[in-house]
Amino acid sequence: MGCNTSKESIQQAVEEAKEDVKETAKDIVRDFIGDETKNGDVTKSVSAEIANNSLAKGSETEIIEAEAEGPKKEKEESGTEDSEGENSVDKAATRIQAAFRGHLVRQSMKNTGSSTKQGQNTEPEPTKEQLEQEFREDDKDLCHAATKIQATFRGHMSRKVDQAATAAKGLVESAAEKIEEKITKENDYVCTEREKEREKVRD
C-alpha cells in the first residue's frame, strides 16, 4: 500500500481499465437497445467490435473509422430497414463514442499533466557563473533594486516576528489574569466558608 508502483501493477491497472470500458460500452448498448429487440445480438456484437477496435488501435482517426464501419456492418447483417432499431443503434453508438472520447481526453490530460511535472523537475539550477553573468555587480540600478527588495523583505520579517511576540505576550497576560481570577475566587470561597464555620462555632 505504499507509493511504490511496479510495471506489473500499472499494466494490470491498464488492463482493468480496458475491461471496465468494454463493460461500460456493453451496458450502454443494453440500456438503449434492450434484450428484447430482434437485432439485439447483432448490435451487441457490433458495439463490442467498435469498443475493441477503439481500445486496440489507439489513434483517434482509426477509432472514428471503426465507429463509422459499425452501423454499416449492422445494416448488412440485419437485412431489414427498421428505422426504430437504427435510431436506437445510432444513439447507442453515439453514446459509446462519447464515453470513449471522454476516456481518451481524460487519459491525455493525465499524461500531459505528468509530463509537465517531469519537465519542471528536469530544469537544471543555474550555476554561480551563469548568475554572475546575468546579474553584473557594476549595474547600479540592479544593485539598488536588489537592496530595496532585501530591505523590504527584512522589514516584513521583523514586523512578522514582532507581531508574533506581541500576540504571545497578550496570551501570557490573559492566561495570567485568568489564573489570578481563579485563585481569587477560590480564596474568597475558602474565606467565606471559614467565616461560616466560625459563626457556627460561636452560636
C-alpha positions as CSV (number, residue, x, y, z in Angstrom):
1,M,0.0,0.0,0.0
2,G,2.9,2.3,-0.4
3,C,3.8,4.8,-3.2
4,N,6.0,2.2,-4.9
5,T,4.4,1.2,-8.2
6,S,5.8,-1.5,-10.4
7,K,5.3,-2.0,-14.2
8,E,3.2,-5.1,-13.5
9,S,0.7,-3.2,-11.3
10,I,0.5,-0.4,-13.8
11,Q,-0.1,-2.8,-16.7
12,Q,-2.7,-4.6,-14.6
13,A,-4.5,-1.3,-13.9
14,V,-4.5,-0.5,-17.6
15,E,-5.9,-3.9,-18.5
16,E,-8.6,-3.5,-15.8
17,A,-9.5,0.0,-17.2
18,K,-9.8,-1.5,-20.7
19,E,-12.1,-4.2,-19.3
20,D,-14.2,-1.6,-17.5
21,V,-14.6,0.5,-20.7
22,K,-15.7,-2.6,-22.6
23,E,-18.2,-3.5,-19.9
24,T,-19.5,0.1,-19.8
25,A,-19.9,0.1,-23.5
26,K,-21.9,-3.2,-23.3
27,D,-24.0,-1.8,-20.5
28,I,-24.8,1.3,-22.5
29,V,-25.8,-0.7,-25.5
30,R,-28.0,-2.9,-23.3
31,D,-29.7,0.2,-21.8
32,F,-30.5,1.7,-25.2
33,I,-31.4,-1.3,-27.1
34,G,-32.5,-3.9,-24.6
35,D,-32.5,-7.6,-24.9
36,E,-36.0,-7.8,-26.5
37,T,-35.1,-6.4,-29.9
38,K,-34.8,-8.8,-32.7
39,N,-31.4,-7.4,-33.8
40,G,-30.0,-7.4,-30.3
41,D,-27.3,-9.9,-30.9
42,V,-26.1,-8.1,-34.0
43,T,-26.0,-4.7,-32.3
44,K,-24.2,-6.1,-29.3
45,S,-21.5,-7.7,-31.4
46,V,-21.2,-4.6,-33.5
47,S,-20.8,-2.4,-30.4
48,A,-18.4,-4.8,-28.8
49,E,-16.4,-4.8,-32.0
50,I,-16.4,-1.0,-32.0
51,A,-15.2,-0.8,-28.4
52,N,-12.5,-3.5,-29.0
53,N,-11.2,-1.8,-32.2
54,S,-11.2,1.6,-30.4
55,L,-9.2,0.2,-27.5
56,A,-6.8,-1.8,-29.6
57,K,-5.9,0.9,-32.2
58,G,-5.5,3.9,-30.0
59,S,-5.4,6.8,-32.5
60,E,-8.5,8.9,-32.9
61,T,-8.7,8.7,-36.7
62,E,-8.7,4.9,-36.5
63,I,-11.3,5.0,-33.8
64,I,-13.6,7.2,-35.9
65,E,-13.2,4.8,-38.9
66,A,-14.1,1.8,-36.7
67,E,-17.1,3.6,-35.3
68,A,-18.2,4.5,-38.9
69,E,-17.9,0.9,-40.0
70,G,-20.1,-0.4,-37.1
71,P,-23.5,0.8,-38.4
72,K,-22.7,-0.3,-42.0
73,K,-21.9,-3.8,-40.8
74,E,-25.1,-3.9,-38.8
75,K,-27.2,-2.9,-41.8
76,E,-25.6,-5.6,-43.9
77,E,-26.1,-8.3,-41.2
78,S,-29.6,-7.4,-40.2
79,G,-31.0,-7.1,-43.7
80,T,-34.1,-5.1,-42.6
81,E,-34.5,-1.4,-42.7
82,D,-36.1,-1.0,-39.2
83,S,-35.9,2.8,-38.5
84,E,-36.5,2.4,-34.8
85,G,-33.7,-0.1,-34.5
86,E,-31.4,2.1,-36.5
87,N,-32.2,5.1,-34.3
88,S,-31.5,3.2,-31.1
89,V,-28.3,1.7,-32.6
90,D,-27.2,5.2,-33.7
91,K,-27.9,6.6,-30.2
92,A,-26.1,3.7,-28.6
93,A,-23.1,4.1,-30.9
94,T,-23.1,7.9,-30.3
95,R,-23.1,7.3,-26.6
96,I,-20.3,4.8,-26.8
97,Q,-18.3,7.2,-28.9
98,A,-18.8,10.0,-26.5
99,A,-17.8,7.8,-23.5
100,F,-14.7,6.6,-25.2
101,R,-13.7,10.0,-26.4
102,G,-14.1,11.3,-22.9
103,H,-11.9,8.5,-21.7
104,L,-9.2,9.4,-24.3
105,V,-9.4,13.1,-23.3
106,R,-9.0,12.3,-19.6
107,Q,-6.1,9.9,-20.3
108,S,-4.3,12.5,-22.5
109,M,-4.9,15.2,-19.8
110,K,-3.4,12.9,-17.2
111,N,-0.4,12.1,-19.4
112,T,0.2,15.8,-20.2
113,G,-0.1,16.7,-16.5
114,S,2.5,14.2,-15.5
115,S,4.8,15.2,-18.4
116,T,4.7,18.8,-17.4
117,K,5.6,17.9,-13.8
118,Q,8.6,15.9,-15.1
119,G,9.6,18.7,-17.4
120,Q,9.6,21.1,-14.4
121,N,11.9,18.8,-12.4
122,T,14.4,18.3,-15.2
123,E,15.4,22.0,-15.5
124,P,18.9,22.4,-14.1
125,E,19.6,25.0,-11.5
126,P,21.7,27.9,-12.8
127,T,25.3,27.9,-11.8
128,K,27.1,30.7,-9.9
129,E,28.8,31.7,-13.1
130,Q,25.6,32.0,-15.0
131,L,24.1,34.1,-12.3
132,E,27.1,36.4,-12.2
133,Q,26.9,36.9,-16.0
134,E,23.2,37.6,-15.8
135,F,23.4,40.0,-12.8
136,R,26.6,42.1,-13.0
137,E,27.8,43.9,-9.9
138,D,28.6,47.1,-11.7
139,D,24.9,47.6,-12.7
140,K,23.9,50.2,-10.1
141,D,20.1,50.1,-10.9
142,L,20.1,46.3,-10.4
143,C,22.0,46.5,-7.2
144,H,19.8,49.3,-5.9
145,A,16.7,47.3,-6.8
146,A,18.1,44.2,-5.1
147,T,18.9,46.2,-1.9
148,K,15.4,47.7,-1.9
149,I,13.8,44.2,-2.2
150,Q,16.0,42.8,0.6
151,A,15.2,45.7,2.9
152,T,11.5,45.4,2.2
153,F,11.7,41.6,3.0
154,R,13.7,42.1,6.1
155,G,11.2,44.7,7.3
156,H,8.4,42.3,6.6
157,M,10.0,39.5,8.6
158,S,10.8,41.8,11.6
159,R,7.2,43.0,11.7
160,K,6.0,39.4,11.5
161,V,8.3,38.4,14.4
162,D,7.2,41.5,16.4
163,Q,3.5,40.7,15.8
164,A,4.0,37.1,16.9
165,A,5.8,38.2,20.0
166,T,3.0,40.7,20.8
167,A,0.4,38.0,20.3
168,A,2.4,35.6,22.6
169,K,2.7,38.3,25.3
170,G,-1.0,39.0,25.1
171,L,-1.8,35.3,25.5
172,V,0.5,35.1,28.5
173,E,-1.1,38.1,30.1
174,S,-4.6,36.8,29.5
175,A,-3.7,33.4,30.9
176,A,-2.1,35.1,34.0
177,E,-5.3,37.1,34.5
178,K,-7.5,34.0,34.3
179,I,-5.3,32.2,36.8
180,E,-5.3,35.1,39.1
181,E,-9.2,35.3,38.9
182,K,-9.5,31.6,39.7
183,I,-7.2,31.9,42.7
184,T,-9.0,35.0,43.9
185,K,-12.4,33.2,43.6
186,E,-11.1,30.1,45.4
187,N,-9.6,32.3,48.2
188,D,-12.9,34.2,48.6
189,Y,-14.8,30.9,48.7
190,V,-12.4,29.5,51.4
191,C,-12.7,32.7,53.4
192,T,-16.5,32.7,53.3
193,E,-16.6,29.0,54.3
194,R,-14.2,29.7,57.3
195,E,-16.3,32.6,58.4
196,K,-19.5,30.4,58.3
197,E,-17.7,27.8,60.4
198,R,-16.6,30.4,62.9
199,E,-20.2,31.7,63.2
200,K,-21.5,28.2,63.8
201,V,-18.9,27.6,66.5
202,R,-19.8,30.9,68.2
203,D,-23.5,30.1,68.2
